[in-house]
Amino acid sequence: QVQLVESGGGLVQPGGSLRLSCAASGSGFSADVIGWYRQAPGKQRELVADITPGVSTKYGDSVKGRFAISRDNAKNTVYLQMNSLKPEDTAVYYCNAKRYLLGNWFEYWGQGTQVTVSS
């Protein structure tokens, strides 16, 4: 079982920055694919970015060049640095962990953290 706790959300003005953190409990974190997803009111949840154990990264088209995902396996933590924030980045941001174990994929979600971009 993996527990994920997000932090770092809040209210920021357009053009500002925030850094989200996702802290994972338990062992095995370094082998997990960790992703950030977001869901705005009335919209489907979408991938923001993810990072593999080999530190390969993938980004959603709307955040490329503005957001950066990184991981610190020693701290069981993944970060999402968000720069040049826009009002359309407003959403609840969720941390996701995917773990491959005994021939099956297991998926875990955090409770989410609200990001609001507004003047």
Salt bridges, closest charged atoms under 4 A:
ASP32 OD2 - ARG99 NH2 2.74
GLU46 OE2 - ARG38 NE 2.66
ASP50 OD2 - LYS58 NZ 3.75
ASP61 OD1 - LYS64 NZ 3.10
ASP89 OD1 - ARG38 NH1 2.91
ASP89 OD2 - ARG66 NH1 2.78
GLU107 OE2 - LYS98 NZ 3.45
